[in-house]
Amino acid sequence: MLCFRDDLRQSTDALRAHKLRASLTVLGLTMGVATLITVMTLIQGANRYVEEKIANLGTNVFQISRLPFAATDFAVYLKAMRHRRLELDDMRAIAASCRSCRRVGASVASQTRVRAGNRELTDASLIGQTASMADIDTRTVELGRYFTPGEDRRGARVCVIGDGIAEELFPGLDPVGRTLRAGNTELLVIGKYEPIGSILGMDQDNFLVIPMGTFQRLRGSRRSIVIEVQAAGSDAAFQRAIDEATVILRVRRRLRPTQENDFFVGTASSYISLWESISSAFFAVFVTVSSISAVVGGIVIMNVMLVSVVERTKEIGIRRAAGATRNDILRQFLTESVLQCLAGGWLGTLLGFGAATAMKAFTDFPAAVQPWVAALGIALSSSIGLFFGIYPATRAARLDPVEALRSE
């Protein structure tokens, strides 16, 4: 009975004797594993990025809106369009009556065109906020300051701009103290936010924040606001704050006990849960498609191994005549199959990580390179080698030595 070292040497010698065939076989599996690794790496990166960026409300902040924050059913969105608007009086009622709410603010947004001198940006987000949002909003003012409650009350024409607007309109300059025009209104820049970056290819820095009073003077007060609430203390206090705010709004909107809420509450965990349900569906589809590629590679390996058995029938007969057992033949062909799959798995893993890292470096799409994904790629390729190598190896081991020696 041969030892594993002998099996390995004979398998590598057989693969070297047919370099082109072995290389093409490995290439097929490499592409399947590389696709799988790339998809899994990008999805893991997107999940982590969403947790850090999209749902960065803070663990003790929730939002209340007339419309769903992320609806998977368009009929729900259409139904919500008929709901009553949320207004500043609703925000004030929550601030006055919610004992578990530490801070309450409001925001509203629209699109605008901004320009300064001969520079212009046509797709900026114009955000109106109450002064209380200074302590609720997770964005950080890097230069200058936020506006005061007095500036909010009198509708002062001031703004705090995102890094994208600063780079576009005031490249290389300190934007604080300069003026820009949002639509037809001139605004004084009093602050600039820290860069946020892009989320899944969408730039998050092209915005400017103005006082709510200024926004309503410019765009009117008929837009529904988003109420943002920071709860006080623990998880229990957070849930109490949601319950209290919900009761206050239901009373103000005169909803009967049997009626559903005509507003929506969004939390960081709810956004993450929604994203995970969406990404898991994409994950299942992409992994299935990628696995098909890997299985096709395994079928190619089985086909090549069957051809190899036919071509090497006389070699098998000589080895059996020289004393090799059926198990020796079985192990040799299984070792050849697994070696090809391991080579394809390693190359596919490296290629997949390389592709994901390149996408992260040269695009805005995130990627998370995790060791367990590499281990999964190697385990998958090894499993394919064993599964699709068993039949050819068994067929080789069952060859009759006399008949094998007679073959030409």
C-alpha positions in Angstrom: 0.0 0.0 0.0 1.4 3.4 -1.1 1.8 6.2 1.3 0.3 9.6 0.8 3.6 11.1 -0.4 3.8 8.5 -3.2 0.2 9.3 -4.2 1.0 13.0 -4.3 4.2 12.5 -6.4 2.4 10.2 -8.9 -0.5 12.7 -9.1 1.7 15.7 -9.8 3.7 13.7 -12.4 0.5 12.8 -14.2 -0.7 16.4 -14.2 2.7 17.7 -15.4 2.4 15.2 -18.3 -0.7 16.9 -19.5 0.0 20.6 -18.6 -2.5 22.2 -21.1 -5.4 19.9 -20.1 -4.7 20.4 -16.4 -4.4 24.2 -16.8 -7.7 24.5 -18.7 -9.4 22.3 -16.1 -8.0 24.5 -13.3 -9.0 27.7 -15.1 -12.7 26.6 -15.3 -12.9 26.1 -11.5 -10.8 29.3 -10.9 -13.4 31.4 -12.6 -16.3 29.9 -10.7 -14.6 30.3 -7.3 -13.4 33.8 -8.2 -16.9 34.9 -9.1 -18.2 33.4 -5.8 -15.5 35.1 -3.7 -16.0 38.5 -5.4 -19.7 38.4 -4.9 -19.5 37.4 -1.2 -16.8 40.0 -0.5 -18.7 42.8 -2.1 -21.9 41.9 -0.3 -20.2 41.6 3.0 -18.6 45.0 2.4 -22.0 46.5 1.5 -23.5 45.1 4.7 -20.8 46.6 6.8 -20.9 49.9 4.9 -24.7 50.2 5.4 -24.3 49.6 9.1 -21.7 52.3 9.4 -23.2 54.9 7.0 -26.8 54.5 6.0 -28.1 53.6 9.4 -25.9 56.0 11.3 -28.7 57.5 13.3 -27.3 56.4 16.6 -28.7 53.8 18.9 -31.0 56.2 20.7 -32.4 58.2 17.7 -35.5 57.5 15.7 -37.4 59.3 13.0 -41.1 59.8 12.3 -42.3 60.5 8.8 -45.5 60.7 6.8 -44.0 58.4 4.2 -42.3 55.0 4.7 -38.5 55.4 4.9 -37.9 52.3 2.7 -41.0 50.6 1.2 -40.7 47.3 -0.6 -44.3 47.5 -1.7 -45.2 50.5 -3.9 -48.9 50.2 -2.9 -47.9 51.1 0.7 -46.1 54.2 -0.6 -49.1 55.3 -2.7 -51.4 54.8 0.3 -49.0 56.9 2.5 -49.2 59.8 0.0 -52.8 60.3 1.2 -51.8 60.7 4.8 -51.9 64.1 6.6 -48.6 66.0 6.6 -46.5 66.1 9.7 -46.0 69.7 10.8 -43.8 71.7 13.2 -46.7 71.8 15.7 -46.5 68.0 15.9 -42.8 68.3 16.7 -43.5 70.8 19.4 -46.2 68.6 20.9 -43.8 65.7 21.2 -41.1 67.9 22.6 -43.5 69.2 25.2 -45.2 66.0 26.2 -42.7 63.1 25.7 -41.0 62.6 29.0 -38.6 59.9 27.6 -37.5 62.2 24.7 -34.3 64.1 25.4 -34.2 66.2 22.2 -36.7 66.6 19.4 -36.0 68.2 16.0 -37.3 68.3 12.5 -35.9 68.3 9.0 -37.3 68.6 5.4 -35.5 68.4 2.1 -35.7 69.3 -1.6 -33.4 69.7 -4.5 -31.9 72.9 -5.6 -29.2 74.4 -7.9 -26.3 76.2 -6.1 -23.7 78.5 -7.6 -20.9 80.8 -6.6 -19.2 83.0 -9.2 -18.9 81.0 -12.4 -19.2 77.6 -10.7 -22.4 75.7 -10.4 -23.9 72.5 -9.0 -27.3 71.5 -10.3 -28.3 68.6 -8.1 -27.6 69.7 -4.5 -29.9 68.7 -1.6 -31.4 71.6 0.2 -32.1 70.6 3.8 -34.1 72.6 6.3 -33.5 71.8 10.0 -34.6 73.1 13.3 -31.8 74.5 15.5 -32.2 71.5 17.9 -30.9 69.2 15.2 -27.4 70.4 16.0 -27.3 67.8 18.8 -29.3 65.1 17.0 -27.8 65.0 13.5 -24.8 62.7 13.4 -23.0 64.9 10.8 -20.1 66.9 12.3 -19.4 70.5 11.6 -15.7 70.7 10.6 -15.3 74.4 10.0 -17.3 77.3 11.3 -20.5 76.7 13.3 -24.1 75.6 13.2 -26.9 78.2 13.1 -28.6 79.4 16.4 -32.2 79.1 17.5 -32.5 82.9 16.9 -31.4 82.5 13.3 -33.9 79.7 12.9 -36.8 81.8 14.3 -36.1 84.8 12.1 -35.3 82.8 9.0 -31.7 84.0 8.6 -30.2 83.4 5.2 -27.3 81.3 6.4 -26.2 77.8 5.6 -23.9 75.0 6.5 -22.6 73.1 3.5 -21.4 69.6 2.7 -17.8 68.9 1.6 -18.9 68.2 -1.9 -20.4 71.7 -2.4 -17.3 73.2 -0.7 -15.0 71.4 -3.1 -17.1 72.2 -6.2 -17.8 75.9 -5.5 -14.8 77.0 -3.4 -11.9 74.7 -4.4 -8.9 75.2 -2.2 -10.6 78.0 -0.2 -12.1 78.3 3.2 -15.8 78.5 2.4 -16.8 80.1 5.8 -17.8 83.7 5.4 -18.4 83.4 1.6 -21.8 83.5 -0.2 -23.5 81.3 -2.6 -26.9 81.3 -4.3 -29.4 78.5 -3.8 -31.9 78.9 -6.5 -32.5 82.7 -6.5 -31.6 83.2 -2.8 -28.2 84.4 -1.6 -27.0 82.6 1.5 -24.0 83.2 3.8 -21.9 80.1 4.5 -21.3 79.9 8.2 -20.0 76.3 8.4 -18.9 73.2 6.6 -19.4 69.5 7.5 -16.8 66.8 7.6 -16.7 64.7 4.4 -19.1 61.7 4.4 -18.1 60.1 1.2 -20.2 57.9 -1.2 -22.7 55.2 -0.4 -22.9 52.6 -3.1 -21.7 55.1 -5.7 -24.0 57.9 -4.5 -22.2 61.1 -3.3 -23.5 62.1 0.1 -21.6 65.4 0.4 -23.6 67.5 -2.1 -26.0 69.2 0.4 -26.5 72.4 2.3 -28.4 72.8 5.6 -30.4 76.0 6.3 -32.7 77.0 9.2 -36.2 75.5 9.1 -37.6 79.1 9.2 -35.5 80.0 6.1 -36.6 76.8 4.3 -40.3 77.6 4.8 -39.8 81.1 3.7 -38.2 79.9 0.5 -40.2 76.8 -0.3 -43.4 77.3 1.8 -44.7 75.4 4.8 -46.9 72.8 3.0 -44.2 70.1 2.9 -44.4 67.3 5.4 -41.4 67.3 7.8 -39.5 64.4 9.3 -39.5 64.5 13.1 -36.2 63.3 14.6 -36.1 62.3 18.3 -33.2 61.5 20.6 -34.3 59.3 23.5 -32.9 59.5 27.0 -30.8 56.7 28.3 -31.3 52.9 27.9 -33.0 50.6 25.4 -36.1 50.6 27.6 -36.2 54.4 27.6 -35.7 54.3 23.8 -38.8 52.1 23.4 -40.8 54.2 25.8 -39.9 57.3 23.8 -41.2 55.6 20.6 -44.4 54.6 22.4 -45.0 58.0 23.9 -44.3 59.8 20.6 -46.6 57.4 18.8 -49.4 58.0 21.3 -49.0 61.8 21.1 -49.3 61.7 17.3 -52.2 59.3 17.3 -54.1 61.6 19.6 -53.3 64.7 17.6 -54.3 63.0 14.4 -57.5 61.6 16.0 -56.9 58.0 15.1 -59.3 55.5 16.6 -57.9 52.5 18.5 -58.7 50.2 15.6 -57.0 52.4 13.0 -53.4 51.9 11.9 -50.8 54.6 12.3 -50.8 57.1 9.4 -47.1 57.8 9.9 -44.0 55.6 10.0 -41.2 55.2 12.6 -37.7 54.5 11.5 -34.8 53.3 13.6 -31.2 52.3 12.9 -32.0 48.7 13.6 -35.1 48.8 11.3 -33.0 50.1 8.4 -30.3 47.5 8.9 -33.0 44.7 9.1 -34.5 45.9 5.8 -31.1 46.1 4.1 -30.2 42.6 5.4 -33.5 41.2 4.0 -32.7 42.8 0.6 -29.1 41.9 0.6 -29.8 38.3 1.6 -32.1 37.9 -1.5 -29.3 39.3 -3.7 -26.8 37.1 -1.9 -28.8 34.0 -2.5 -29.2 34.7 -6.2 -25.6 35.7 -6.8 -24.2 32.7 -4.8 -26.5 30.4 -6.7 -25.2 31.7 -10.0 -21.6 31.6 -8.9 -22.1 28.1 -7.5 -23.4 26.9 -10.9 -20.1 28.1 -12.4 -18.2 26.2 -9.8 -20.3 23.1 -10.4 -19.7 23.4 -14.1 -16.0 23.4 -13.3 -16.5 20.3 -11.3 -18.3 18.6 -14.2 -15.4 19.5 -16.5 -13.0 18.0 -14.0 -15.0 14.7 -13.9 -15.2 14.6 -17.7 -11.4 15.2 -18.0 -10.7 12.5 -15.4 -12.9 10.0 -17.2 -11.0 10.7 -20.4 -7.8 10.3 -18.4 -8.9 6.9 -17.1 -9.5 5.7 -20.7 -6.2 7.0 -21.9 -4.3 5.5 -18.9 -5.9 2.1 -18.9 -2.7 0.3 -19.7 -0.8 2.3 -17.0 -3.4 1.2 -14.5 -3.1 -2.4 -15.6 0.7 -2.3 -15.2 0.4 -0.8 -11.7 -2.1 -3.4 -10.7 0.1 -6.1 -12.0 3.0 -4.6 -10.0 1.0 -4.9 -6.8 -1.0 -1.7 -6.5 -4.3 -2.3 -4.9 -7.7 -0.9 -5.9 -7.4 1.6 -3.0 -4.0 2.8 -4.4 -5.6 3.5 -7.8 -8.6 5.2 -6.1 -6.4 7.4 -4.0 -4.2 8.4 -6.9 -7.1 9.6 -9.1 -8.9 11.3 -6.2 -5.6 13.1 -5.3 -5.3 14.3 -8.9 -8.8 15.6 -8.9 -8.4 17.3 -5.5 -5.1 18.8 -6.5 -6.6 20.5 -9.5 -9.5 21.8 -7.5 -7.3 23.1 -4.7 -5.2 24.9 -7.3 -8.3 26.4 -8.9 -9.7 27.3 -5.4 -6.5 29.1 -4.4 -6.2 30.9 -7.7 -10.0 31.7 -7.6 -9.8 33.0 -4.1 -6.8 35.3 -4.9 -8.4 36.5 -8.1 -11.8 37.2 -6.3 -10.1 39.1 -3.5 -8.0 41.0 -6.1 -11.1 41.9 -8.1 -13.0 43.1 -5.0 -10.0 45.1 -3.7 -9.6 46.7 -7.1 -13.3 47.7 -7.1 -12.9 49.2 -3.7 -9.8 51.1 -4.7 -11.0 52.5 -8.0 -14.8 52.8 -7.4 -17.1 53.8 -4.6 -18.3 50.3 -4.1 -17.2 48.8 -0.7 -15.6 45.5 -0.1 -14.8 43.5 3.0 -12.0 41.0 2.7 -12.7 38.4 5.5 -10.7 35.2 6.2 -13.7 33.0 6.5 -14.7 33.8 2.9 -11.3 32.5 1.7 -11.7 29.4 3.8 -15.1 28.9 2.2 -13.6 29.1 -1.3 -11.0 26.5 -0.5 -13.5 24.2 1.2 -15.9 24.5 -1.7 -13.1 23.7 -4.3 -12.0 20.7 -2.2 -15.5 19.4 -1.9 -16.0 19.7 -5.7 -12.8 17.8 -6.2 -13.9 15.0 -4.0 -17.5 14.8 -5.2 -16.7 14.9 -8.9 -13.5 12.9 -8.6 -15.1 9.9 -6.9 -16.8 8.4 -9.9 -13.7 8.5 -12.3 -11.5 7.2 -9.5 -13.9 4.4 -8.7 -14.1 3.5 -12.3 -10.3 3.4 -12.6 -10.0 1.3 -9.5 -12.5 -1.3 -10.8 -10.6 -1.9 -14.0 -9.7 -5.6 -14.5 -5.9 -5.8 -14.5 -5.8 -8.4 -17.3 -8.2 -6.4 -19.5 -6.3 -3.2 -18.8 -3.0 -4.8 -19.9 -4.6 -6.0 -23.2 -5.7 -2.4 -24.1 -3.7 -0.4 -26.6 
